[in-house]
Amino acid sequence: ISSQYTFIPLSISFISVKGLNVAKYYPIPQNRTMGDCDIIVNSSDLKKSDRIMKELGFELKKTPDFEDIYKRGNICFEIHSHLLYDEIANTRDDIRFCDTVWDVSKLQPDSTELLVDESFHFVFLLLHLKKHLIHKGAGFRQFIDIYLLAKNSNLNWDYINDALEKLNLKKFATVCAALTLKWFDGDSSYFGFPIINIDDEFFYSATEKIFANGIFGYLDEANNKNTRLQYEINKQKFTLTEKIISKIRIVFPSYNDLRFSPRYSFIDKKPWLLPIVWVYRIFYNIFNKPILSSKSNEILNDEIINRKKFLDNFGLL
């Protein structure tokens, strides 16, 4: 891995995840390319990390995402205060588990870097893969990361199995493992849990979809609908209270719903503006007739059925 990624000094405690950690398990580490480097810092250190990154010549790219993205030439760092955020793919238990990252990471000698526990990282990679499958679609490299981590590191499978059970990820983990073993002709002993049998129809359809998504996962027309499809799927399981709340949210959207909307993204990192934005949005919709969705953007019942089948096969329903 290029030294420009690994030896940038930070005078605050930080943890690196994903690419920077799993590259060493690849036969040729440089083949584990990265679109960006993911760094975790404490929420209280975000202002300091911003100053450090800017002093190192990085420019903050404003986006409506949760993380802060810094770029200098072709180098990109994503600075996170959490591993997972409040998104439709993540449960409260997922988020709580990931927030224990500081408890399972060890400070390195003569450094402010903490090295994340590999067994924790394995579970996190599954949670991150789940998020991508539910949202924009996952590329095949995320599966390779999980496969090579299981194959080439000494994982605590008792810890992992306990976490998978608590997070309701057992079937998902075994399906992901089964796919990678069939792709790479691997040994089932790499994984410390029984490997589920997957039928040929699901194997070929999942393989076609994942490999079509490329390395990262493409934001094509189909994948752009995934989040909306997930919301429709979730609505089918709503309690009466949740149905009432969802109706209220139509008029009074949440902070996260608004910060991801191009029209209202100015609210990003200013949650105190929420009541003002609600009023502005009401008047905007009164005086600007909403544009009807085009047929290509409609959510059809067949799409929901097919999506539920795909997620169910992965153990994500």
Buried (B, 14 or more C-beta within 10 A) or exposed (E): BEEEBEEBEBEEBBBBBBBBBBBEBBEEEEEBEBEBBBBBBBEEBBEBBBEBBEEBEBEEEEEBBBBBBBBBEEBBBBBBBBBBBEBBBBBEEBBEBBEEBEEBBEEEEEEEBBBBBBBBBBBBBBBBBBBBBBBBBBBBBBBBBBBBBBBBBEBBBEBBBEBBEEBEBBBBBBBBBBBBBBBBEBEEEBBBBEBBEBEEEBBEBBBEBBEBBEEBBBEEEBBBBBBBBBEBBEEEEEEEEEEEEEEEEEEBBEBBEBBBEEEBEEBBEEEEBBEEBBEBBEEEEEEEEEEEEEEEEEBEEEBBEEBBEBBEBBBBE
